[in-house]
Amino acid sequence: MPSALETGEEGDVLRYEEAEDDSVSPMDLSELLKEGTKESHDRAENTQFVKDFLKGRIKKELFKLATVALHFTYSALEEEIDRNKNNPVFAPLYFPVELHRREALAKDLKYFYGEDWKEKIQCSEATQQYVDRIHHVGQHEPELLVAHAYTRYMGDLSGGQVLKKVAQRALKLPSTGEGIQFYVFDNVSNAQQFKQLYRARMNALDLDKNTKERIVEEANKAFRFNMQVFNELDEIGRSLAEEAQDGGFPVHDGKGDIRKCPYYADKLGTAGPGCPFHSAIGLARQPLVQLVLAACVAVAAGAAAWYIL
């Protein structure tokens, strides 16, 4: 999920610029982004959600919600990229065949939620704030769109490839790639070479110093939006863990979309009363109720025995 990060071997987080390039100037946009987002990068990689993910401690329901967040994020990003594909402030970075993720995410959501996945998902509060910012930038400040594209796609081509393996192993996903198509770039044969090309295209953009500084600032905002999504997912994950520890049932009925369960909607601050299924199970665990149920079972068993005799 957290494609704002780049990771080499599991647990070893790397920067976007993986090797020194003598031809790169300190004033090149790629260098300014590298240096200007280091602190945000460090904070993002140390969010609990990311650390747990890299260690393989990721619940399937949480991974599904992360995929939903990615769907809404990339739908917004690629809508604005398409809008600005002929704008000189972004056109050189337009690689829809190589990079765009909407179709891949649709396949993943279909795998997790079924044919009617669009009816089963909703945009979370943190993701909506991210989406709103992307739309604002694309429509009013398109020169800043490169910051969001850089933050997302460069990570997808690096750390995302490690996360793909972690998710596949931890969640026991099929070896044929179902559920992790987001991380598969069929039209990028060499990720390292493509990233070098992308950085070179960024550095060739005709931008003044002030605009470059604004792009770096926007990239830091993109990291913050990502961290807000990570923290939101972490909060949901803790809720799942607490309910399991308390003897509750962290999944509505083992089937379907948890976002449609009133109990989970309440956890997310989007709905009201508790889940009927969860409440019924909780009631059944009460000693007095168990005693009554046991008596009923005994009476039923006696009646059955009398009938058989």
C-alpha positions as CSV (number, residue, x, y, z in Angstrom):
1,M,0.0,0.0,0.0
2,P,2.4,2.7,1.1
3,S,3.9,3.5,-2.3
4,A,5.2,6.8,-1.0
5,L,8.1,4.7,0.3
6,E,10.9,2.9,-1.4
7,T,12.3,-0.3,0.1
8,G,15.1,-2.6,-1.0
9,E,15.4,-5.8,0.9
10,E,12.6,-6.2,3.5
11,G,13.1,-3.7,6.3
12,D,15.8,-1.7,4.5
13,V,14.1,1.5,3.3
14,L,15.9,3.4,0.5
15,R,15.5,6.8,-1.0
16,Y,14.1,7.5,-4.4
17,E,17.6,8.2,-5.8
18,E,19.2,4.9,-5.3
19,A,22.6,5.8,-6.8
20,E,24.6,8.9,-7.2
21,D,24.5,10.5,-10.7
22,D,27.3,12.9,-11.5
23,S,25.2,14.6,-14.2
24,V,22.6,15.7,-11.6
25,S,22.7,19.3,-10.3
26,P,21.7,20.2,-6.8
27,M,19.1,22.5,-8.3
28,D,17.5,19.8,-10.4
29,L,14.0,19.1,-9.4
30,S,14.7,15.4,-8.6
31,E,17.5,16.5,-6.2
32,L,15.4,19.2,-4.6
33,L,12.6,16.6,-4.0
34,K,15.1,14.1,-2.6
35,E,16.6,16.5,-0.1
36,G,13.4,18.4,0.6
37,T,11.2,15.4,1.5
38,K,13.7,13.4,3.7
39,E,12.1,14.3,6.9
40,S,8.6,13.5,5.6
41,H,9.9,10.3,4.2
42,D,11.3,9.3,7.6
43,R,8.1,10.0,9.4
44,A,6.0,8.1,6.8
45,E,8.2,5.0,6.9
46,N,7.9,5.0,10.7
47,T,4.1,5.1,10.9
48,Q,2.8,2.0,12.7
49,F,0.8,0.8,9.7
50,V,3.9,0.8,7.4
51,K,6.1,-0.9,10.0
52,D,3.5,-3.6,10.6
53,F,3.0,-4.1,6.8
54,L,6.7,-4.5,6.2
55,K,6.8,-7.2,9.0
56,G,3.9,-9.0,7.4
57,R,1.5,-8.1,10.2
58,I,-1.4,-7.1,8.0
59,K,-5.0,-8.3,8.3
60,K,-6.8,-9.1,5.1
61,E,-9.7,-6.8,5.9
62,L,-7.3,-3.9,6.5
63,F,-5.4,-4.7,3.3
64,K,-8.7,-4.5,1.4
65,L,-9.5,-1.1,2.9
66,A,-6.0,0.1,1.9
67,T,-6.7,-1.1,-1.6
68,V,-10.0,0.9,-1.5
69,A,-8.0,4.0,-0.4
70,L,-5.6,3.5,-3.3
71,H,-8.5,3.2,-5.8
72,F,-9.9,6.6,-4.8
73,T,-6.5,8.2,-4.7
74,Y,-5.4,7.0,-8.1
75,S,-8.7,7.6,-9.7
76,A,-8.3,11.3,-8.7
77,L,-4.7,11.5,-9.6
78,E,-5.1,9.9,-13.1
79,E,-8.2,12.0,-13.8
80,E,-6.1,15.1,-13.2
81,I,-3.1,13.7,-15.1
82,D,-5.4,13.0,-18.1
83,R,-6.7,16.6,-17.8
84,N,-3.2,18.0,-18.0
85,K,-1.6,15.6,-20.4
86,N,-1.0,18.4,-23.0
87,N,-0.1,21.0,-20.4
88,P,3.7,21.7,-20.7
89,V,4.1,21.8,-17.0
90,F,3.2,18.1,-16.9
91,A,3.1,16.6,-20.4
92,P,6.7,15.2,-20.4
93,L,5.7,13.0,-17.4
94,Y,2.6,11.5,-19.1
95,F,3.1,7.7,-19.1
96,P,-0.4,6.3,-19.0
97,V,0.5,2.9,-20.5
98,E,3.4,2.4,-18.2
99,L,2.2,3.8,-14.9
100,H,-1.6,4.2,-14.6
101,R,-3.1,2.1,-11.8
102,R,-6.8,2.4,-12.1
103,E,-7.4,-0.7,-14.2
104,A,-5.1,-2.8,-11.9
105,L,-6.9,-1.6,-8.8
106,A,-10.3,-2.4,-10.3
107,K,-9.0,-6.0,-10.8
108,D,-7.9,-6.2,-7.2
109,L,-11.2,-4.8,-5.9
110,K,-13.2,-7.2,-8.0
111,Y,-11.1,-10.1,-6.5
112,F,-11.7,-8.9,-2.9
113,Y,-15.3,-7.7,-3.2
114,G,-16.8,-9.4,-6.2
115,E,-18.4,-8.1,-9.4
116,D,-20.4,-5.4,-7.6
117,W,-17.3,-4.0,-5.8
118,K,-18.2,-0.4,-6.7
119,E,-21.4,-0.7,-4.6
120,K,-19.5,-2.1,-1.6
121,I,-16.8,0.5,-1.1
122,Q,-16.7,4.1,0.1
123,C,-14.0,6.7,0.4
124,S,-12.7,7.3,3.9
125,E,-12.4,10.7,5.5
126,A,-8.6,10.8,5.3
127,T,-8.6,9.5,1.7
128,Q,-11.2,12.1,0.7
129,Q,-9.0,14.9,2.0
130,Y,-6.2,13.6,-0.2
131,V,-8.5,13.2,-3.2
132,D,-9.8,16.8,-2.8
133,R,-6.3,18.2,-2.7
134,I,-5.3,16.3,-5.9
135,H,-8.4,17.7,-7.7
136,H,-7.6,21.2,-6.5
137,V,-4.0,21.0,-7.8
138,G,-5.0,19.5,-11.1
139,Q,-7.6,22.1,-11.8
140,H,-6.0,25.2,-10.3
141,E,-2.3,24.6,-9.8
142,P,-1.3,22.0,-12.4
143,E,2.4,22.8,-12.1
144,L,2.2,21.1,-8.6
145,L,0.8,17.8,-10.0
146,V,4.3,16.5,-10.5
147,A,4.7,16.4,-6.7
148,H,1.8,13.9,-6.4
149,A,2.8,11.8,-9.4
150,Y,6.4,11.6,-8.1
151,T,5.4,10.6,-4.6
152,R,3.1,7.9,-5.8
153,Y,4.6,6.3,-8.9
154,M,8.3,6.3,-7.9
155,G,7.4,4.4,-4.8
156,D,5.2,2.0,-6.7
157,L,8.1,1.0,-8.8
158,S,10.4,0.4,-5.8
159,G,9.1,-0.3,-2.4
160,G,5.8,-1.4,-3.8
161,Q,7.5,-4.4,-5.3
162,V,8.6,-5.5,-1.8
163,L,5.2,-4.9,-0.4
164,K,3.7,-7.1,-3.1
165,K,5.7,-10.0,-1.9
166,V,5.0,-9.3,1.7
167,A,1.2,-9.1,1.1
168,Q,1.2,-12.2,-1.1
169,R,2.9,-14.2,1.6
170,A,1.2,-12.8,4.7
171,L,-2.3,-13.0,3.2
172,K,-1.7,-16.3,1.4
173,L,-2.9,-14.7,-1.9
174,P,-2.7,-16.8,-5.1
175,S,0.7,-17.0,-6.8
176,T,-1.0,-16.0,-10.0
177,G,-1.2,-12.4,-8.7
178,E,-4.9,-12.0,-7.8
179,G,-5.3,-9.2,-5.2
180,I,-1.9,-7.5,-5.9
181,Q,-2.3,-6.4,-9.5
182,F,-1.7,-2.8,-8.3
183,Y,1.9,-3.7,-7.8
184,V,2.4,-5.3,-11.3
185,F,3.8,-3.0,-14.0
186,D,3.6,-5.2,-17.2
187,N,4.7,-2.3,-19.4
188,V,7.8,-1.4,-17.5
189,S,10.5,-3.9,-18.3
190,N,13.2,-2.3,-16.2
191,A,12.0,-0.3,-13.2
192,Q,15.4,1.3,-12.4
193,Q,15.9,2.5,-16.0
194,F,12.4,3.9,-16.1
195,K,12.8,5.8,-12.9
196,Q,16.0,7.4,-14.3
197,L,14.0,8.4,-17.4
198,Y,11.2,9.8,-15.2
199,R,13.7,11.8,-13.1
200,A,15.4,13.1,-16.2
201,R,12.0,14.3,-17.6
202,M,11.2,16.0,-14.3
203,N,14.6,17.8,-14.4
204,A,13.9,19.0,-18.0
205,L,10.7,20.8,-17.1
206,D,10.9,24.5,-17.6
207,L,10.3,25.7,-14.1
208,D,11.7,28.6,-12.1
209,K,13.2,28.4,-8.6
210,N,10.0,29.5,-6.9
211,T,7.9,26.8,-8.7
212,K,10.4,24.1,-7.8
213,E,10.2,25.1,-4.2
214,R,6.4,25.0,-4.3
215,I,6.6,21.5,-5.8
216,V,8.8,20.3,-3.0
217,E,6.3,21.8,-0.5
218,E,3.5,20.0,-2.3
219,A,5.4,16.7,-2.2
220,N,5.6,17.1,1.6
221,K,1.9,17.7,1.7
222,A,1.4,14.5,-0.3
223,F,3.5,12.6,2.3
224,R,1.3,14.1,5.0
225,F,-1.9,13.0,3.3
226,N,-0.4,9.5,2.9
227,M,0.5,9.5,6.6
228,Q,-3.1,10.5,7.5
229,V,-4.4,7.5,5.5
230,F,-1.9,5.2,7.2
231,N,-2.9,6.4,10.6
232,E,-6.5,6.0,9.8
233,L,-5.9,2.4,8.7
234,D,-3.8,1.8,11.8
235,E,-6.7,3.0,14.0
236,I,-9.0,0.6,12.3
237,G,-6.5,-2.1,12.7
238,R,-6.2,-1.5,16.5
239,S,-10.0,-1.6,16.7
240,L,-10.0,-5.0,15.0
241,A,-7.3,-6.2,17.4
242,E,-9.1,-4.9,20.5
243,E,-12.4,-6.6,19.5
244,A,-10.6,-9.9,18.9
245,Q,-8.8,-9.6,22.3
246,D,-12.0,-8.8,24.1
247,G,-13.6,-11.9,22.7
248,G,-15.6,-10.1,20.1
249,F,-15.9,-10.9,16.4
250,P,-13.9,-8.6,14.2
251,V,-15.7,-9.5,11.1
252,H,-19.4,-9.1,10.6
253,D,-20.3,-12.6,9.5
254,G,-17.1,-13.8,7.7
255,K,-18.5,-12.7,4.4
256,G,-19.1,-9.6,2.4
257,D,-18.0,-6.0,2.9
258,I,-17.3,-4.8,6.4
259,R,-17.9,-1.2,5.4
260,K,-21.6,-2.1,5.0
261,C,-21.7,-3.4,8.6
262,P,-23.2,-0.8,11.0
263,Y,-20.8,-2.0,13.7
264,Y,-17.7,-1.1,11.5
265,A,-19.3,2.0,10.3
266,D,-19.6,3.1,13.9
267,K,-15.9,2.4,14.4
268,L,-15.2,4.6,11.4
269,G,-17.5,7.3,12.6
270,T,-19.9,6.9,9.8
271,A,-23.0,5.3,11.3
272,G,-24.9,4.7,14.5
273,P,-25.9,1.7,16.5
274,G,-23.9,-1.6,17.0
275,C,-23.9,-4.4,14.6
276,P,-26.9,-6.8,15.2
277,F,-24.7,-9.9,14.6
278,H,-22.0,-8.7,16.9
279,S,-24.6,-7.7,19.6
280,A,-26.3,-11.1,19.3
281,I,-23.1,-13.0,19.8
282,G,-22.1,-10.8,22.7
283,L,-25.5,-11.4,24.3
284,A,-25.1,-15.2,23.8
285,R,-21.9,-15.0,25.8
286,Q,-23.6,-13.8,28.9
287,P,-23.8,-16.5,31.7
288,L,-27.5,-16.1,32.4
289,V,-28.3,-16.3,28.7
290,Q,-26.1,-19.4,28.3
291,L,-27.9,-21.0,31.2
292,V,-31.3,-20.4,29.6
293,L,-30.0,-21.7,26.2
294,A,-28.7,-24.8,27.9
295,A,-32.0,-25.4,29.6
296,C,-33.8,-25.0,26.2
297,V,-31.4,-27.4,24.6
298,A,-32.0,-30.0,27.4
299,V,-35.8,-29.7,27.0
300,A,-35.5,-30.0,23.2
301,A,-33.2,-33.1,23.6
302,G,-35.7,-34.7,26.0
303,A,-38.6,-34.1,23.7
304,A,-36.6,-35.5,20.8
305,A,-35.8,-38.6,22.8
306,W,-39.4,-39.1,23.8
307,Y,-40.5,-38.8,20.2
308,I,-37.9,-41.4,19.0
309,L,-38.9,-43.8,21.8
